[in-house]
Amino acid sequence: MTMESNFYEWVGGSIDVVLNDYVQLMAQTVIGDFSVLLALSGALFFMTMGLLSVGGFIEQPLPHLFKIAIKWAFIGALALNANTYLGWVVEAIRGLEVGLADAFSPNGKGATATSVYQVIDRAMTDGFEIASDLLARAGRRGVTEIGMMCYDLLMAGTMLVATFLITLPAGAMIITSKVLMSFLLGCGPIFIAMLLFGQMTGKWFDQWFAQVMNYIMQSAAITSVLTLGMKFFTTMLTDIQPTAGNGPATDMLEVLALSGIVLYMVYQASSLGSQLAGGLSSSAITLRQMAQAAINPAKAVYNAVNPMTTRRDLQSGMMTSARAANHWVAGNTAWNPAYRQHVMQNLGRNWGKARGGKVSS
């Protein structure tokens, strides 16, 4: 007889329907309410950048403004479009949650979970299978083994109690994490938009992302410890038999004591998930810095193709430092016949005898 649990998948599926509608409605409302404000802020931001560029307060204004425009286009597409945000950001975060929970909770059967609730149900199913084996063993007892039959039935009941004692708090923690994470996903467009205005507001996005990772790591750590705890019960109860010094009461206390230990491990796993996510948020490397590191190779290629050079300006005759493309636009290049003529005319022009005195050795 096989006992399989679909309890959390059933309950969680009902909850997810509500949460999905909540996230979708909240994200659309947030985007609709803040789009005008962000558009006005963007206009003011670019106007300020333009004034600073005209005033000479920004070096190389054109590449700088071009980079900012690309950033605004990309982040604006994520933060100000509900379909893009729900399809890219929300689904990616939920996929990460399920993937980590499934990866940290191997069951040895090769089945991949499609939701975090399936991972909890797998742990509950492991407990049910242990109880089912004990019930099957009791069913194989003969009339002359009525004492052993009662013992197996008692241990099966104890295992069912221990399974619920462990999985119910763990399931409640995970459901709570998903509800709170749904709130964060609903208001996520605001925090993603904070990346548009530089480091002063970008730190709010880092805090939002760290809190999302907090709930993801909590779910992964709880399901991992829950799966491991059920393996403890499997090892403990597979070959359990009453002995002269061990009665049913002793074995029941051992099972309940182990369930208390596993329950304590589940609570510690929740704290561990928070600490891991806190380490991600408080570390020196932030998401913006990782993006900056990814851009560095492109900058190296750009510097090689369009390096900084110093050439004599065709108009002023002064030495000018600028990018090669700037020199080419200004005509300060050997491809320009007028520039070649200008260089040849000034070649050796200042060589000659010293003027205004003599130089003694």
Backbone torsions as a table, in degrees:
resi	resn	phi	psi	omega
1	MET	NA	127.1	-178.9
2	THR	-110.0	129.1	177.7
3	MET	-109.1	118.1	-178.2
4	GLU	-120.8	137.2	-177.5
5	SER	-101.3	130.1	169.6
6	ASN	-125.4	22.0	-173.2
7	PHE	-63.4	-51.7	-175.7
8	TYR	-71.3	-32.2	176.7
9	GLU	-66.2	-36.3	177.8
10	TRP	-69.9	-49.5	179.0
11	VAL	-65.6	-46.9	-178.7
12	GLY	-64.2	-35.5	177.3
13	GLY	-61.9	-40.9	177.2
14	SER	-65.4	-41.0	179.4
15	ILE	-67.1	-40.2	-178.5
16	ASP	-64.3	-34.0	177.2
17	VAL	-59.8	-44.7	178.8
18	VAL	-66.4	-44.1	-177.4
19	LEU	-66.5	-38.1	178.9
20	ASN	-62.9	-44.7	177.1
21	ASP	-63.6	-38.1	-179.5
22	TYR	-64.4	-46.9	-179.8
23	VAL	-63.4	-43.9	-178.9
24	GLN	-63.0	-46.5	-179.0
25	LEU	-67.1	-42.4	-178.4
26	MET	-66.6	-42.5	180.0
27	ALA	-63.0	-43.2	178.9
28	GLN	-64.4	-39.2	178.9
29	THR	-66.2	-44.2	179.9
30	VAL	-62.4	-44.4	180.0
31	ILE	-64.2	-42.9	179.4
32	GLY	-64.2	-37.6	-177.4
33	ASP	-76.4	-30.8	-172.9
34	PHE	-104.8	-2.9	-177.5
35	SER	-62.9	-45.0	-178.9
36	VAL	-64.2	-42.4	179.6
37	LEU	-62.5	-42.6	179.6
38	LEU	-68.2	-36.1	178.1
39	ALA	-64.7	-43.9	177.6
40	LEU	-65.7	-39.4	177.5
41	SER	-63.7	-39.8	177.5
42	GLY	-64.1	-41.7	178.1
43	ALA	-62.7	-43.1	178.2
44	LEU	-65.3	-38.3	-179.5
45	PHE	-63.8	-47.9	-178.5
46	PHE	-70.4	-32.1	176.1
47	MET	-65.1	-41.3	177.6
48	THR	-64.8	-42.6	178.1
49	MET	-62.6	-38.6	178.0
50	GLY	-64.4	-42.0	178.3
51	LEU	-64.6	-40.3	177.9
52	LEU	-65.4	-36.2	178.7
53	SER	-67.8	-43.2	178.8
54	VAL	-64.1	-36.3	179.7
55	GLY	-77.6	-3.6	178.5
56	GLY	79.5	17.6	-179.7
57	PHE	-85.8	-8.2	-179.5
58	ILE	-120.9	124.8	177.2
59	GLU	-77.2	140.8	-180.0
60	GLN	49.2	64.3	-172.9
61	PRO	-63.9	-36.5	-176.6
62	LEU	-64.3	-51.0	176.2
63	PRO	-61.0	-36.3	-179.5
64	HIS	-65.4	-47.0	179.4
65	LEU	-67.1	-34.3	177.8
66	PHE	-64.7	-42.3	178.5
67	LYS	-64.7	-41.4	179.3
68	ILE	-65.7	-38.7	179.9
69	ALA	-63.8	-40.2	177.5
70	ILE	-64.4	-41.6	179.0
71	LYS	-62.7	-42.7	179.4
72	TRP	-64.7	-39.3	-179.8
73	ALA	-65.4	-42.9	-177.3
74	PHE	-71.3	-50.7	-178.0
75	ILE	-68.1	-37.3	177.4
76	GLY	-62.4	-35.8	177.4
77	ALA	-65.1	-32.7	178.5
78	LEU	-79.2	-42.6	-170.8
79	ALA	-88.3	-23.2	-173.2
80	LEU	-113.2	9.1	175.9
81	ASN	-125.3	115.1	-173.5
82	ALA	-63.1	-42.9	-178.0
83	ASN	-64.7	-42.6	178.4
84	THR	-65.1	-43.2	-179.7
85	TYR	-63.7	-46.2	-178.7
86	LEU	-68.0	-37.4	-177.0
87	GLY	-79.0	-34.2	-176.3
88	TRP	-95.8	-54.6	-172.3
89	VAL	-78.4	-54.7	-175.0
90	VAL	-63.6	-47.9	-178.8
91	GLU	-66.4	-34.5	178.0
92	ALA	-65.8	-41.8	179.7
93	ILE	-67.3	-41.6	178.7
94	ARG	-67.6	-38.1	175.7
95	GLY	-64.0	-37.3	176.2
96	LEU	-64.2	-39.2	179.2
97	GLU	-62.0	-49.0	-179.1
98	VAL	-67.1	-41.2	-178.8
99	GLY	-63.1	-43.6	178.7
100	LEU	-67.0	-42.8	179.5
101	ALA	-62.2	-40.1	-180.0
102	ASP	-71.8	-38.9	-179.4
103	ALA	-69.0	-35.6	-178.3
104	PHE	-83.3	-3.5	-176.9
105	SER	-130.1	64.3	-178.9
106	PRO	-67.7	138.2	178.8
107	ASN	-109.9	-3.1	177.7
108	GLY	76.2	5.3	-177.6
109	LYS	-105.9	-5.6	177.9
110	GLY	76.9	5.4	179.7
111	ALA	-86.5	133.7	-180.0
112	THR	-98.0	129.5	-179.5
113	ALA	-76.8	143.5	177.0
114	THR	-100.7	-6.3	176.5
115	SER	-153.7	159.4	179.4
116	VAL	-68.0	-23.5	178.3
117	TYR	-68.0	-32.9	177.1
118	GLN	-63.8	-32.4	178.4
119	VAL	-66.7	-40.7	177.1
120	ILE	-66.7	-41.2	178.9
121	ASP	-62.8	-33.7	177.1
122	ARG	-64.5	-41.5	177.5
123	ALA	-64.9	-41.6	177.6
124	MET	-65.7	-37.6	177.7
125	THR	-63.2	-37.5	176.2
126	ASP	-59.3	-43.1	177.5
127	GLY	-65.5	-40.1	178.2
128	PHE	-65.2	-36.7	179.7
129	GLU	-65.6	-36.6	176.2
130	ILE	-63.7	-46.4	177.7
131	ALA	-63.2	-37.4	178.8
132	SER	-64.5	-39.9	177.0
133	ASP	-63.2	-39.3	178.1
134	LEU	-67.0	-39.1	176.7
135	LEU	-65.8	-40.1	177.8
136	ALA	-64.6	-37.8	177.8
137	ARG	-66.4	-36.5	176.7
138	ALA	-66.5	-35.0	179.7
139	GLY	-69.2	-22.9	179.0
140	ARG	-84.8	-6.3	-179.8
141	ARG	-71.6	146.4	176.1
142	GLY	-88.0	179.8	180.0
143	VAL	-64.5	-31.8	-178.8
144	THR	-75.0	-9.3	-179.0
145	GLU	-112.6	38.8	-177.4
146	ILE	-62.0	-32.9	178.3
147	GLY	-66.1	-44.2	178.5
148	MET	-67.1	-33.9	177.7
149	MET	-62.9	-45.2	178.2
150	CYS	-63.4	-36.5	179.0
151	TYR	-63.4	-46.3	179.7
152	ASP	-63.8	-41.0	178.6
153	LEU	-63.9	-39.9	179.7
154	LEU	-64.9	-42.2	179.6
155	MET	-68.6	-35.5	177.0
156	ALA	-63.3	-43.5	177.0
157	GLY	-63.4	-40.1	178.3
158	THR	-63.5	-38.9	179.8
159	MET	-66.7	-37.7	177.0
160	LEU	-64.1	-42.2	177.8
161	VAL	-62.5	-43.9	179.9
162	ALA	-63.4	-38.4	179.5
163	THR	-62.4	-47.1	178.2
164	PHE	-66.9	-35.9	-179.3
165	LEU	-62.3	-31.0	-178.1
166	ILE	-89.6	-46.7	-170.7
167	THR	-76.6	-30.1	-179.2
168	LEU	-63.9	-50.2	175.8
169	PRO	-62.1	-38.5	179.1
170	ALA	-63.4	-43.8	177.9
171	GLY	-63.0	-39.0	178.4
172	ALA	-63.5	-40.0	178.4
173	MET	-63.3	-43.0	-177.0
174	ILE	-69.6	-41.1	177.9
175	ILE	-62.9	-41.1	176.9
176	THR	-61.4	-42.2	178.3
177	SER	-61.8	-40.5	-179.2
178	LYS	-68.2	-37.6	178.7
179	VAL	-64.5	-46.4	-179.4
180	LEU	-67.5	-36.3	178.1
181	MET	-67.9	-32.6	176.7
182	SER	-63.2	-37.9	175.4
183	PHE	-62.0	-43.7	179.4
184	LEU	-64.0	-39.0	178.8
185	LEU	-68.3	-33.4	179.3
186	GLY	-64.9	-39.6	179.9
187	CYS	-96.4	10.2	-178.1
188	GLY	-57.7	-37.8	-179.2
189	PRO	-55.4	-32.9	179.1
190	ILE	-62.9	-46.4	-174.9
191	PHE	-73.8	-33.0	174.8
192	ILE	-65.4	-38.2	178.7
193	ALA	-65.3	-21.9	179.2
194	MET	-65.5	-19.0	177.0
195	LEU	-68.6	-15.9	-176.0
196	LEU	-72.0	-22.2	-170.0
197	PHE	-109.2	22.3	173.8
198	GLY	88.3	-165.5	-172.0
199	GLN	-71.8	-24.7	-178.2
200	MET	-62.6	-42.1	178.7
201	THR	-100.7	-16.5	-179.9
202	GLY	-62.9	-25.8	179.5
203	LYS	-65.5	-26.4	176.8
204	TRP	-67.1	-36.9	175.2
205	PHE	-64.4	-41.4	178.7
206	ASP	-59.8	-41.1	179.3
207	GLN	-67.9	-39.3	177.3
208	TRP	-63.5	-47.0	-179.0
209	PHE	-64.6	-37.4	178.1
210	ALA	-64.5	-37.3	179.1
211	GLN	-70.1	-37.5	174.8
212	VAL	-61.4	-45.3	177.5
213	MET	-64.2	-29.7	177.1
214	ASN	-59.1	-49.7	-178.8
215	TYR	-68.9	-34.7	177.7
216	ILE	-65.3	-46.1	-179.6
217	MET	-68.4	-32.9	175.6
218	GLN	-61.6	-47.6	179.8
219	SER	-62.0	-43.0	-179.6
220	ALA	-64.7	-43.5	-179.2
221	ALA	-67.4	-40.2	-179.3
222	ILE	-65.2	-47.0	-180.0
223	THR	-65.0	-34.3	178.5
224	SER	-64.6	-48.4	179.9
225	VAL	-66.5	-35.5	178.8
226	LEU	-63.5	-44.7	177.6
227	THR	-63.1	-42.2	179.1
228	LEU	-64.6	-39.3	179.2
229	GLY	-62.4	-38.7	178.3
230	MET	-67.3	-30.6	174.8
231	LYS	-65.6	-34.2	175.6
232	PHE	-60.5	-44.7	179.5
233	PHE	-64.3	-38.8	179.3
234	THR	-60.7	-45.8	178.6
235	THR	-64.7	-36.5	-175.2
236	MET	-74.7	-37.8	-169.4
237	LEU	-106.4	-1.4	-177.6
238	THR	-60.7	-48.9	-176.4
239	ASP	-114.9	30.2	-177.3
240	ILE	-70.5	135.9	180.0
241	GLN	-144.2	141.6	176.3
242	PRO	-69.9	142.5	177.5
243	THR	-122.8	177.3	-178.5
244	ALA	-63.8	-33.4	-178.8
245	GLY	-94.9	-8.3	-177.2
246	ASN	-119.5	118.7	176.5
247	GLY	-103.5	177.9	178.7
248	PRO	-58.4	-37.2	-178.8
249	ALA	-62.7	-40.6	179.9
250	THR	-64.7	-45.1	179.8
251	ASP	-65.5	-37.1	177.0
252	MET	-63.0	-43.0	178.8
253	LEU	-63.9	-37.0	178.2
254	GLU	-64.0	-43.3	179.0
255	VAL	-64.0	-45.2	-179.9
256	LEU	-66.7	-36.1	177.5
257	ALA	-65.1	-42.0	177.8
258	LEU	-64.7	-37.7	177.5
259	SER	-64.1	-36.9	176.0
260	GLY	-64.6	-39.0	178.1
261	ILE	-64.7	-45.4	-180.0
262	VAL	-64.6	-38.1	177.8
263	LEU	-62.9	-40.4	176.3
264	TYR	-63.7	-38.5	177.0
265	MET	-62.3	-37.2	179.1
266	VAL	-63.2	-43.7	178.3
267	TYR	-64.8	-39.1	177.4
268	GLN	-66.9	-34.0	178.0
269	ALA	-64.4	-35.9	176.7
270	SER	-62.2	-42.4	177.3
271	SER	-66.6	-37.3	179.0
272	LEU	-62.1	-41.9	177.8
273	GLY	-60.1	-39.9	178.1
274	SER	-65.4	-39.9	-179.2
275	GLN	-67.3	-39.8	178.5
276	LEU	-64.1	-45.9	178.5
277	ALA	-66.0	-35.6	176.1
278	GLY	-64.2	-36.0	176.0
279	GLY	-64.7	-36.3	177.2
280	LEU	-65.6	-37.9	-176.3
281	SER	-79.2	-31.2	-175.6
282	SER	-93.8	-2.0	-179.2
283	SER	-72.7	165.4	-178.0
284	ALA	-70.2	-24.1	-177.7
285	ILE	-91.6	120.6	177.1
286	THR	-109.3	172.1	-179.4
287	LEU	-63.1	-37.7	178.5
288	ARG	-66.0	-36.3	178.8
289	GLN	-70.3	-34.5	176.3
290	MET	-65.4	-38.4	176.4
291	ALA	-65.2	-38.0	177.6
292	GLN	-63.8	-39.5	178.2
293	ALA	-65.2	-33.9	178.2
294	ALA	-70.2	-26.2	-179.5
295	ILE	-80.3	-23.8	-175.1
296	ASN	-55.1	-43.3	176.9
297	PRO	-59.7	-37.6	177.7
298	ALA	-65.4	-36.1	176.9
299	LYS	-64.4	-38.2	179.5
300	ALA	-63.3	-41.5	177.5
301	VAL	-65.0	-41.2	179.5
302	TYR	-62.5	-41.7	179.5
303	ASN	-66.7	-31.8	178.8
304	ALA	-73.7	-38.0	-178.5
305	VAL	-78.4	-37.5	-176.1
306	ASN	-127.9	71.4	-173.5
307	PRO	-77.6	165.4	172.4
308	MET	-79.3	128.2	179.0
309	THR	-135.2	159.4	178.3
310	THR	-116.8	120.5	-178.4
311	ARG	-136.5	162.0	177.2
312	ARG	-79.4	127.1	-178.8
313	ASP	-72.6	136.6	-176.5
314	LEU	-67.4	-33.0	-176.5
315	GLN	-84.7	-51.9	-174.1
316	SER	-88.2	-21.9	-176.0
317	GLY	78.3	1.4	179.6
318	MET	-90.6	155.8	175.4
319	MET	-74.9	129.8	-174.9
320	THR	-127.4	133.4	176.5
321	SER	-101.5	126.6	-180.0
322	ALA	-163.8	174.9	175.4
323	ARG	-69.4	154.8	-179.0
324	ALA	-59.6	-36.8	179.1
325	ALA	-65.9	-37.3	177.6
326	ASN	-64.3	-42.2	177.1
327	HIS	-61.4	-40.0	-177.8
328	TRP	-66.3	-41.7	178.5
329	VAL	-63.6	-38.6	-179.3
330	ALA	-78.7	-6.0	179.8
331	GLY	87.4	7.4	-179.2
332	ASN	-87.5	65.4	-177.8
333	THR	-145.8	152.3	-179.2
334	ALA	-66.2	-15.7	177.1
335	TRP	-72.8	-14.9	-178.5
336	ASN	-91.6	117.3	-179.4
337	PRO	-58.2	-37.7	179.9
338	ALA	-64.7	-36.0	179.6
339	TYR	-69.7	-40.2	178.1
340	ARG	-62.6	-41.8	179.2
341	GLN	-64.0	-41.0	-179.9
342	HIS	-63.0	-41.6	180.0
343	VAL	-66.2	-44.3	-178.6
344	MET	-65.0	-35.6	179.6
345	GLN	-67.5	-32.2	-177.9
346	ASN	-94.3	-1.2	-178.8
347	LEU	-70.1	119.2	179.2
348	GLY	72.6	12.8	-175.5
349	ARG	-64.6	-35.4	-174.8
350	ASN	-95.6	6.6	175.5
351	TRP	-82.1	143.3	178.0
352	GLY	157.0	-169.2	-179.8
353	LYS	-70.8	152.6	178.2
354	ALA	-67.2	141.1	179.9
355	ARG	-109.5	144.1	177.7
356	GLY	83.9	23.6	179.1
357	GLY	144.1	-166.8	178.6
358	LYS	-132.0	156.7	-178.9
359	VAL	-106.0	119.4	178.9
360	SER	-98.0	145.3	-179.1
361	SER	-83.6	NA	NA
